[in-house]
């Protein structure tokens, strides 16, 4: 971004807030963050949540004199907005959203609001169906190791808007979901990372895969020739889409199948990375994270770090010392020769495929939850090869039984983490693994995937 563009952005942002009525729909982490930033920047802010606000969020709003309601959306208080920030969890099918659209009131996302006031900070935005959290955290880890003053924001951890309001940074490393991208207008990351696109959340996109693909590609729609687009050259959905569009940014692909002049690739057992003049090479055996999917994640993180001018020694060191995330292929314990692995964050089929691909032993697989239109076909070969038994952890497991009844002899239903763990332990033998990688959302039995993973770990420790 040129200096004049930046000045214009900052000047218009200053004008935007002055006295305008900003309504926030949804009072979770992103909604409250948007309310705090809006208040700070001179908006007349009102937050409305149809559910019950958490006590901590309620207190933050009270402490900052922000008007709010929960348990309802009062039409006259919402529909008199100049602009609305819609939390990512709220669908376009929501009645209040339909009324806002009909009235022509502008609806934006929290990351759009945060971007307006992020000043001349550098934003690295990461999206994809799988691997977002791992890659985002790895880039953040490399930045911190190199001494950059960065914040980890977005769909992971802290709200982007709240960070901008309370502790602005020169670098923001942001995990961005398709839901957050749906309502951007000017959001423009200096570095955009697209890891992969597989069928997910189709219920939010009228069950049209193309709509979901378009949503992911919004991450680059405002980029210019001054920016970078890091993408997976091995992902056919991405490469097919790129054939149909004109890129206004600098492409930096990564691949395990072919060599690239700029970007990164794996050759033999070496990762080769080149952005500017400096080349980085390191053995894949030195990567802290194992599995082929993590080679993709590590290449993407390495390229992103290079675009920020981080030296190759710092990248090498950080990639070697990075620790995996909680609930993402997290080793829990070995009990009487059985390894227990918590991959509760795997909420779609592709994530579970990656999890199975990286395990080198016979496995009892814990599957289930709320199915988001899953097609289990892609998992069949790996399940046949590696899965000894399936333990279902969900309210309705009929689809799992129907999908795997011909390839797995033992499929058992459970409805709580303790029973699932005990059943899986009884089915597993010494030298085998129990893997919680549900391929489904957690909301039928748990508040979120974190609670599901936590309950799993507690049950393992009780064995």
N, C-alpha and C positions, 0 to 999 in steps of 0.2 A: 504494500500500500504506500503510495507517495505521500509526502508531507502535507500537500494541499488536500488530498483525499482524507487524510487523517484529521486535519483541522476541521474540514467540513463535517465529518462524522461526529466529532466532539461538539461542535457548535450546534448541530441539529439535535444532538442528544440532550444538550442543556435546555433547548427550547421545548422539546417534547414533554418533559415532565411538568412544566409550569402550570399547576392547577388542574390539569386534565384528570378526569375520573377514570381510574384504572381498577377494573374488577378482576379479581383472581378467582378462578374456578378450581377448587381442590386445595386442601390445606395440609398436604404432605410436605416432604422435604423441599421439593421444587416450588410448590405454591407459597409456602411461608418465606422461602428465600426471595421469590419475586416480590412479595409484599414488602419485605424489609428494604429491598433495593428501590422499589417504587416510592416508598415513603421518603427515603433518604434523598431521592432525586426530585422531590417536589410534586409528586402526583397526589391526588386525593384518592386514597386506596381503600377498597372494600374487599374482604375475602369471604367467599361463600363455599361451604362444603356440605354436600348432601348427607354425608356420614358424620360420625363423631370425631372431633379433633382430639389428637393426643394431648395430654396435659402439658407436656413440654412446649408444644407448638402454641397452644392457647396462651401460655404464660409469656412467650416471646411476643405475641401480638399485643397482649395487654401492656407489657413493659414498653412497647414502642408506640402506644396509643393508636393502634390500627383497628379500625372498625371491622367486625367479623360476625358471621353466624355459622352454626353447624346444625346438622339434622334437617336441613331444608335449603332450597334455593328460592328466595323471595323475588318474584319476577320483576317488580318495580325497582328493586335495588340492583338487579343485575342488568336489566335491559336499558338502563339509563347510562351505561358505560360509554366513554369515548373509545375505549380499547379494552380488550379482555385477554388475560393470560390464562390459557387452558392447560391444566396439568396433563402430563402425558398419558395418565391412566384413564382419562375421560374420552370416550369414543365419540365419533361424529354422529352416532345414532342417538346420543343423549338428547332428550327433549329440549333442554335449555340451550344446548349448542345449536340445534335446528332453528330455534327462535332467534338466536343471535345472528345466524347466517341469513335468515329471512329478512332481518332488519338491516343487514348490511354493515353490522358492527365489526370492526377489524378484530380478528382473533390471532394471537401470536403465541409462541412457546416461550418458556422461561429462558431457554438459551438465546433466543432472539433478543429478549430484554437485556440479558446480561451482556451480550455482544455490544449493544448500543453504548454501554458505559464502561467497556473494558479498556478504553483509551488506546494507546499504541502497543499494548501487550501482544505477544506472539501466542497464537492459539494453535495447538495440535489437537485435531479431532479424530477420534477413532470410531468406526462403526463396522458392522458385519453381523452375520447371524450367530457366529460362534467365535470365541477367543477374544472378544472385546476387552473384558476385564483384565485378563492376563496381559494382553499387549499394552493396554493403557498403563497398567501398574508397572510393567517393565520399562516403558519409556520414561515414566516418572522416576523410577529407580535410577536409570542411567543419568537423567538430568541432575538428580540430587547428588549422585556420585561424582558428577563433573562440576559441582558447585553452583549450578544454576538455581535461582530463587523461583521455584515452581510450585504450583498448587495442583492437586489431583481433584478433579471436579466432574460434574455431569451425572451420568447414570450410575456412578460409583461414588460412594462417600458423600462429600459435601455438595450442596447445591451450588451451581455456577454463579447464580445471581447473588447468593448469600456471601460467597467468597469475594465477589467484586465489591459488595457493600461493606463488608467488615474487614477484609485484609487483602486489598488488591495486590496482584503479583505481576511481574514482567512476563511470566510464562504460565499458561494454563494448559494442562494436559487433560483433555475432556473425553470421557466415554459418552458416546451419543447414540441413542436408540432411534429406530425409524419413527417412533411416536413423537420424539422430540424434533426430528427433522420435518415432520409433516407441516408444522406451522411456523417455519422460518420465512423471513422476507429478505433480509440483508445479511444474515449470518454468513461469515466468510472466514474459514480457518486458513491460516498461512500454510499449514500442512494438514492434508486430509488423508486418512488411511481407510481403505476398504478391504477387509480381510477375506470375505467370502459372502455368498448369498445362497441360502437354501430356504426351502419352504418353511415359513414360520409366521405366526400371528396372522394367518390368512383370514381368520374370523374378523379382523379389523380392516381388511382390505377387500371386502366383498368376495372373498375366496378366489381372487384373481392374482396370480403370482406376479404378473406384469406390474400391477399397482404397487406391490411390495418392493419390487426391483426399482421402480421409479422413485419410491420414497428413499431408499438407500442412496441413490445417485444424487439426491438433493444436496448431499454434503459438498459437492463440487460446483453447484449451479452458479455461485457468485464468485468463484475463483478467477484469477487473471494470470497472465504470464509471469507475474512475480511470485506465484504460489506453487506448491508441489502436491501432486496426487500419487500416493503410494498405493499400489493395488496388486492383487494376486493374479498373476498371469496364468496360473494353472486352473483357475475357476472359470469354467465354460460360460456360466451365466454372465459373469462380469465381462469377459472378452467379447461375447456375442452382443451385449449392450453397447460396448465401446465402438463396435463396427457401425452402429446406427447414429452416433452422436459426434459432434465436433468438440474437441477438448480445447479449453482456453487456458489450461494450466500446464505445468511441466510434469509429464508422466514419469514415474519411477516404479517399474514393475519388479516383482520378486517371483522367483520360480525354483522348483525342484526338478523341472523337466528340461529346461533349456537355458542356455547362457544368454545374459543380457548385457548390453554395453554400459547402460546406466541403471542402477538399482542394485539388486542382489540375486545371487543364485547359488545353488549347491552343486559343487562339482566333486564327485567322489565323496570324500568325507570332510570336504572343506566348504565353508561359507565364504563366498567372494562378494565383496561389497564395494561399490564405487559410485560416488556422487559427483564430487569435483575432481581434483587431481589426486587426492589421497585415496589409496586403496586400503581396504581392511580385509584380512583373511584370518579365519580361525577354524579350528577343528570342531565339528558338530559334537564330538565326544566331550568337549569342554562346556557345552551348553548346560546350564543348571537344570533346565526343563527338558525332559525326555519325550519321545513320541514325535512322529512326523508332523502332526499338526502344530506342535510347538516349534518346529524348525521354521515353518511359515511365520508364526508369531514373532520369533526371534529375528528373522530377516526384516520383517516390517518395522520392528522396534529399532533395529540397527540403522536402517535407512533414515527413519525419522530423526534419530539422534544426529546423524551426519548432516542433515539439512539444517540443524541448529548450530552447526560448527563445532560439535563435540569431537575431540580428538580420538583417534582409533584405540589408543591405549586405554582410555577411560571406558570406551564402549566394550572392549574385550573384558576388562576387569568387572564391569557391572553385569554383563551377560553371565559370567561365571558365578557371580555371588547372588543372583536373583533367587528369591524363595517363592514357591508356588502359593497361590491364594487359598484362603480357607474356603471349603466347599467346592473346590475345583481340583479334582484328582488329588485330594489331600489324604496322605497316608495317616491312618488313625492308630492302629496297633496290630500286632501279630499275636493271636491267641491260639495256643496249641497248634502252631504251624500254619494257621489260616490268616492271611493278610486281609485287613479290612480297609477299604478305600471309600472316602466320602466325595462323591461327585454330584452333590445335590443341586449344584448350579446348572446341571445338564437338563434343561427344560424343553429340549426338542430332540428329534431323532438323530440329527446330524451330530450333536454334541455327544450323544451316547455312542454313536458309531466311532467317533474319535477316541472316546474313553476305552472302548473294547480293543480298538486297533493298537493302543499303546500298552495293553496288558499282555504279558507273555506266558500266561498260565491258564489252566482251566478255572472257570469263574462261575459263581452263583450270582446271578444278576437280579438286583431289586429294581423293579420297574413300576410305573404307575402314578396316577394323579389325575389332573384334568387334561384330557386329550384336546389338543388344539387343531384337530383335523389331521392327525398323524398318519403318514403312510410308512409302515414298518418294512417295506420291501427292501430298501437299501441296506438294512441291517442283517438280512437273512443269512448271507454267506458267513459273516463274522459270528453270528449267534450259533450257527451250525458248527462252526469250527471251534469256538471257545466256551460256549455257555453250557454248563452242566445241568442247571435248573434255573427256573425263574420264580422269584417270589414277588407277588403283586402287592403294592402298597397304595391302596386307593379305595374309593367308595364304589366305583364301577369299573370292573376289570375285563368286561366281556370282549372288548376289542383286542386286548393283549392275548387272551386265550384263543380267539379266532385266528389271529395272525401267526402265532407260534406253535399251535397244537401239533402240527406235522413235523416240526424240527426239534422240539424240546419235549422230552417225555414227562418231566415233572414241572407243573405250574401250580403254585399254591397261593391262595388269597390270604391277605392279612389287612387289618385296618388300623394298625398303630406301629410305631417304630420298634418298640420292644419285641413284639411278636415277629415282626419282619426279620429283625436281627437274629433272634433265637432260632427261627425256622431256617434261615440261611446258614447259620453256624452248624446246625444239625445235618444239613445237606452237603456241606463242604468237607473235603478231606485235607489231610496234611499236605502242604505244598501248593494248595489252591487259594483262590481269592474270593472274597465277598465284595461286590461292587454295588454301591448305591449310585445309580446313574439313571434317573427315572424317565427321561425323555418326555416328561409332562410337567405342567404347572403344579404347584403344591397346594392350591387354595381349597381343595376339598377337605383336607385333614389338618392343614397347617396355615399359619399366618403368611408365610413366605418360604422360599427355599432355604433361607438361613435357619429358620426354626426347624425345618425338616432335617437339615444336616446336623444341627445341634442335638436333636433327639436321637438321631442315629448314633452319634458319637457317645452320648450318655449311655445308650443301650449296649454298645460295644464294651464300654468300661465296666458295665455291670455284669458282664459274662463271668 
